[in-house]
């Protein structure tokens, strides 16, 4: 069964809307593959803001860093379109988490793209990995329940 917009919103607690720009198109008349990683980045940053990760980096020097990322292109996206880009946490790990991304086309009314990224928490003062604390885990749990 195809994912509806309501399903998408239920799956991804943090979502942003992004208009497709003409300049994101490539010679094959669809959004260039690199652009999707920028979309994922925008959703990742929105999630970090929602759970307070950026404020923590300013205060303690501990913040997120992207360790790896992957994208699965399901359907091409074209200009003009507006996209919902969503983020959720799929798996907590010792030094961070795996974040999942989805892109839903308003024109196609379909999920067009999925991906994930492994996020590591880093002490930027020492370059050492750190474990998420109880406060961060509670904020993530709260976001994921919404």
Secondary structure by P-SEA (a helix, b strand, c coil): ccccaaaaaaaccbbbbbccccccccccccccaaaaaaaaaaaaaaaaaaaaaaaaaacccbbbbbccccccccccccccbbbbbbbbbccccccbbbbbbbbbbcccccccccbbbbbbbbcccccccccccaaaaaaaaaaaac
